[in-house]
Amino acid sequence: MKLTIFGATGATGTILTDQALAAGHEVTAIVRDPARLAAPAHRRLRIVTASVMDPASITPALEGADVVISSIGPRGTGPTTVIRDSVRSIIQAMEKTGTRRFVQVSGSIVADDGESPYMRYLVKPLARRTFLRHVCADMRAGEDEIRQSDLDWTILRPPALTGKAAAGTYRTAIDRNLPHGFNVSRADLAACILALLDDPATVHRHVSIAN
């Protein structure tokens, strides 16, 4: 497939780009600073320098894409609108090019369905009031933008991400979080994303994943 990836210079995006190329996909990586792209040169990798916040600059790179994937997220826990603003820009560009399939990485912090009472009523409310309040608000705003679009979207909701090697097995759930789903490796998250690209059962759904 022809994939356009936003956030390819990040920890998750780097692994996703590598796995996508290894799986035979054609990848267009839209980056603000090409020097930060860790992926080695590849005949099926196209690098486009553009700002995700500028729909006009990213629109040409979306032409002909089968799927657009964004793993853009905040770098810290302070006030942020990077997810909401990037999603809004990507949606505008996709609407101009007629590209339909959009996969966004969000987080399990935004929802409680499927959680144990301990997580639902104690841990997560506390996190949303304190150190994750800004990140959670931005994730929720980004998800709202996506659900209001008419795209064929899928929203991934992983818990804490780790740099561990791929386990090769992971759990998933549709429209609910996973019990005891405390973390997942970025490698397994990337594999999950690639596995659901053409899965109609995940369209207009929120997919939770955990090791």
Salt bridges, closest charged atoms under 4 A:
ASP85 OD1 - ARG84 NH2 2.92
ASP112 OD1 - LYS124 NZ 3.80
ASP112 OD2 - ARG128 NH2 2.85
GLU115 OE2 - LYS124 NZ 2.89
GLU143 OE1 - ARG147 NH1 2.92
GLU143 OE1 - ARG157 NH2 2.63
ASP144 OD1 - ARG147 NH2 2.75
GLU145 OE2 - ARG88 NH2 2.61
ASP150 OD1 - ARG100 NH1 3.76
ASP152 OD1 - ARG100 NH2 3.33
ASP175 OD2 - ARG205 NE 3.50
ASP175 OD1 - HIS206 ND1 2.87
